[in-house]
Amino acid sequence: MDLENELRKAMAEQVADASASPSLVADVKRRHRRRKTRIHAAAGAVAASVTALALVPTYQSFRATPAGNSETTRPTSTVSAFPQPERPPAPGQSRPPSAKERPGAGATRHPGGHPPGAPGGPGRPGVGGLPDLPSWVTYLPDGLTAAAPCAVTGTAKRKTTTCKWQGDAGWVEIVLVKGALAGPQELMKSTGIPGRTSVRGTPALTGDLPGSGRQVSWLAGPNVGVTVSAGGPVSRHLMRIAEGVRP
């Protein structure tokens, strides 16, 4: 006996009188649509949950911190924006020198008590080490010595101070005139047509002197005129010398 055939025949006899309901197809379609709706609703809920979880850290980082919260006063960096006071060293430990105690910190000290360029400062750089240099002359090339003490002539209305230095590199003469002056042309010794320049932004006149000398004249202030003359190789420093005259 073939068991499989017997089972198939019994099943056929069991359902021979059964017939499908007219609404079977409609019921199947309706159940299928319900199942799809449930699946889509469940997928949407899962996607919404994932999106909400992803936005939580971003919201936490951007949300406003309430006033007075400790987070508003907490610095973002571990380095304080204000200088911390120096802590005393522990017993037995050496303390590093502070900024005020370090060598060379603070005010610059000058040997002999005179800063460079101050009146009466012996051995000033660029002035030939002349202790008798006038306070209003701040630069002279090295290698020059005073030909004589500065001479003062004239009257109370117009006083002229003449200083001269000389050496192997040439000579320099500075004439300071205090009195009524119409312009730097009154100070010029050159007979040729003067050239135009400026000394620290002030209009000045230049001219050639006999030999290899040159001069520059300008008004350094109200009723104050200056003429700087130089001859020999040192004349190439003429304008720098003039810039250093501060009457």
C-alpha positions as CSV (number, residue, x, y, z in Angstrom):
1,M,0.0,0.0,0.0
2,D,1.3,3.4,-0.9
3,L,0.8,5.6,2.2
4,E,1.4,8.8,0.4
5,N,-1.4,8.1,-2.2
6,E,-3.8,7.0,0.6
7,L,-3.2,10.3,2.4
8,R,-3.7,12.4,-0.8
9,K,-6.9,10.6,-1.6
10,A,-8.2,11.0,2.0
11,M,-7.5,14.8,1.9
12,A,-9.2,15.1,-1.5
13,E,-12.3,13.4,-0.2
14,Q,-12.3,15.7,2.9
15,V,-12.3,18.9,1.0
16,A,-14.4,17.7,-2.0
17,D,-17.6,19.3,-0.7
18,A,-15.8,22.5,0.5
19,S,-16.1,25.7,-1.5
20,A,-14.3,29.0,-1.3
21,S,-16.1,31.9,0.1
22,P,-16.9,34.7,-2.4
23,S,-15.2,37.3,-0.2
24,L,-12.0,35.2,0.3
25,V,-9.9,37.2,-2.2
26,A,-11.1,40.5,-0.7
27,D,-10.3,39.3,2.8
28,V,-6.8,38.2,1.8
29,K,-6.1,41.6,0.2
30,R,-7.5,43.4,3.2
31,R,-5.3,41.5,5.6
32,H,-2.3,42.0,3.4
33,R,-2.9,45.8,3.4
34,R,-3.3,45.8,7.2
35,R,0.0,43.9,7.6
36,K,1.8,46.3,5.3
37,T,0.4,49.3,7.3
38,R,1.6,47.8,10.6
39,I,5.1,47.1,9.1
40,H,5.3,50.7,7.8
41,A,4.1,52.2,11.1
42,A,6.7,50.1,13.0
43,A,9.5,51.2,10.7
44,G,8.5,54.8,11.0
45,A,8.5,54.6,14.8
46,V,12.0,53.0,14.7
47,A,13.4,55.7,12.4
48,A,11.9,58.5,14.6
49,S,13.5,57.0,17.7
50,V,16.9,56.7,16.0
51,T,16.7,60.4,14.8
52,A,15.7,61.6,18.3
53,L,18.6,59.7,19.9
54,A,21.0,61.2,17.4
55,L,19.8,64.7,18.1
56,V,20.1,64.5,21.9
57,P,23.9,65.1,22.1
58,T,23.6,68.1,19.7
59,Y,20.8,69.6,21.7
60,Q,22.8,69.1,24.9
61,S,25.8,71.0,23.4
62,F,23.8,73.9,22.1
63,R,21.2,74.4,24.8
64,A,21.6,77.7,26.8
65,T,23.1,77.4,30.2
66,P,20.9,79.0,32.9
67,A,22.3,82.2,34.5
68,G,24.3,81.5,37.7
69,N,25.1,78.0,36.7
70,S,28.6,76.9,37.5
71,E,29.1,76.0,33.9
72,T,29.1,79.7,32.9
73,T,32.0,80.5,35.1
74,R,34.0,77.4,34.4
75,P,36.8,78.3,32.0
76,T,37.1,76.2,28.8
77,S,40.9,76.1,29.2
78,T,42.9,74.8,32.1
79,V,45.1,77.9,31.9
80,S,43.9,80.9,33.9
81,A,43.4,84.2,32.1
82,F,44.7,86.1,35.1
83,P,48.3,85.9,36.4
84,Q,48.5,83.8,39.5
85,P,50.4,85.1,42.5
86,E,53.7,83.5,43.1
87,R,53.5,80.8,45.7
88,P,56.2,80.7,48.4
89,P,58.6,77.7,47.9
90,A,58.4,74.7,50.1
91,P,61.0,74.5,52.9
92,G,64.2,73.3,51.5
93,Q,63.4,74.1,47.9
94,S,65.1,76.9,46.0
95,R,62.8,79.6,44.5
96,P,63.5,80.7,40.9
97,P,64.2,84.5,40.6
98,S,61.2,86.6,39.7
99,A,61.0,89.0,36.7
100,K,62.2,91.9,38.9
101,E,65.1,89.9,40.3
102,R,66.4,88.5,37.0
103,P,69.7,90.1,35.8
104,G,69.0,92.7,33.2
105,A,65.3,93.0,34.1
106,G,63.7,96.4,34.9
107,A,65.5,99.7,34.3
108,T,68.7,99.4,32.4
109,R,71.8,100.2,34.5
110,H,74.6,102.1,32.9
111,P,78.2,102.2,34.2
112,G,79.1,105.5,35.8
113,G,75.5,106.5,36.4
114,H,75.0,108.1,32.9
115,P,72.8,106.6,30.2
116,P,74.1,106.7,26.6
117,G,73.6,110.1,25.0
118,A,73.0,111.9,28.3
119,P,75.0,115.2,28.9
120,G,78.3,114.7,30.6
121,G,78.4,110.9,30.1
122,P,82.0,110.0,29.5
123,G,82.8,107.6,26.7
124,R,79.4,107.8,24.9
125,P,79.2,105.7,21.7
126,G,79.5,107.7,18.5
127,V,80.7,110.9,20.1
128,G,84.4,110.2,20.3
129,G,84.4,109.9,24.1
130,L,84.2,113.6,24.6
131,P,83.1,114.5,28.1
132,D,82.6,118.2,27.2
133,L,80.1,117.5,24.4
134,P,77.1,119.8,24.6
135,S,73.9,118.2,25.8
136,W,72.1,119.2,22.6
137,V,74.5,117.2,20.4
138,T,73.7,113.5,20.5
139,Y,75.9,112.1,17.7
140,L,79.4,112.6,16.4
141,P,81.5,110.1,14.4
142,D,84.3,108.5,16.3
143,G,87.8,109.8,15.9
144,L,87.1,113.5,16.5
145,T,88.3,115.7,19.3
146,A,87.3,119.2,20.3
147,A,89.4,121.8,18.6
148,A,88.5,124.2,21.4
149,P,85.7,124.8,23.9
150,C,82.4,125.9,22.4
151,A,82.5,129.7,21.8
152,V,79.5,131.9,22.6
153,T,79.2,135.3,20.9
154,G,76.5,138.0,20.2
155,T,74.1,139.9,22.4
156,A,71.0,139.0,24.5
157,K,68.8,139.5,21.4
158,R,70.9,137.1,19.2
159,K,73.3,134.7,20.7
160,T,75.5,132.3,18.6
161,T,77.2,129.2,20.0
162,T,79.9,127.6,17.8
163,C,81.4,124.2,18.5
164,K,84.1,122.5,16.4
165,W,85.7,119.1,16.3
166,Q,88.5,117.7,14.1
167,G,90.5,114.5,13.6
168,D,92.1,112.3,11.0
169,A,88.6,111.7,9.4
170,G,88.0,115.4,8.8
171,W,86.2,118.1,10.8
172,V,82.7,119.0,12.0
173,E,81.3,122.4,13.0
174,I,77.9,123.1,14.6
175,V,76.6,126.6,15.0
176,L,73.5,127.3,17.1
177,V,71.8,130.7,16.7
178,K,69.1,131.9,19.1
179,G,67.3,135.1,18.1
180,A,65.0,136.5,15.4
181,L,65.5,134.6,12.2
182,A,63.6,135.0,8.9
183,G,64.6,131.5,7.7
184,P,67.5,129.1,7.2
185,Q,68.8,131.2,4.3
186,E,70.3,133.6,7.0
187,L,72.5,130.7,8.2
188,M,73.9,129.6,4.9
189,K,77.6,130.3,4.3
190,S,77.6,128.8,0.8
191,T,77.6,131.2,-2.1
192,G,76.0,128.8,-4.6
193,I,72.4,127.9,-5.1
194,P,71.3,125.9,-2.1
195,G,69.6,122.5,-2.3
196,R,66.5,121.5,-0.4
197,T,66.2,118.7,2.1
198,S,64.7,118.1,5.6
199,V,65.9,117.4,9.1
200,R,63.4,115.3,11.2
201,G,60.6,116.6,8.9
202,T,61.7,120.2,9.1
203,P,62.6,122.0,5.7
204,A,66.3,122.6,5.4
205,L,68.8,124.0,2.9
206,T,72.1,122.4,1.9
207,G,75.1,123.7,0.1
208,D,78.8,123.0,-0.7
209,L,81.7,124.7,1.1
210,P,85.2,125.3,-0.3
211,G,87.2,122.1,-0.5
212,S,85.2,118.9,0.3
213,G,83.0,120.5,2.9
214,R,79.2,120.6,3.0
215,Q,76.6,122.2,5.2
216,V,72.9,121.9,6.1
217,S,70.9,124.7,7.9
218,W,67.3,124.6,9.3
219,L,65.1,126.2,11.9
220,A,65.0,123.8,14.9
221,G,62.3,125.9,16.6
222,P,60.9,129.4,17.0
223,N,63.9,131.8,16.8
224,V,66.3,128.8,16.9
225,G,68.6,128.1,13.9
226,V,71.2,125.4,13.4
227,T,74.0,125.0,10.8
228,V,76.0,121.7,10.7
229,S,79.1,121.8,8.5
230,A,81.5,118.9,7.8
231,G,84.6,118.4,5.7
232,G,86.7,115.4,4.7
233,P,85.5,111.7,4.8
234,V,83.3,112.5,7.9
235,S,81.1,114.7,5.7
236,R,79.2,111.6,4.6
237,H,77.7,111.6,8.1
238,L,76.5,115.1,7.7
239,M,72.7,114.3,7.8
240,R,73.1,111.9,10.7
241,I,74.9,114.5,12.7
242,A,72.2,117.0,11.9
243,E,69.5,114.6,13.0
244,G,71.3,114.3,16.3
245,V,71.2,118.0,17.1
246,R,68.4,118.6,19.6
247,P,68.6,122.2,20.9
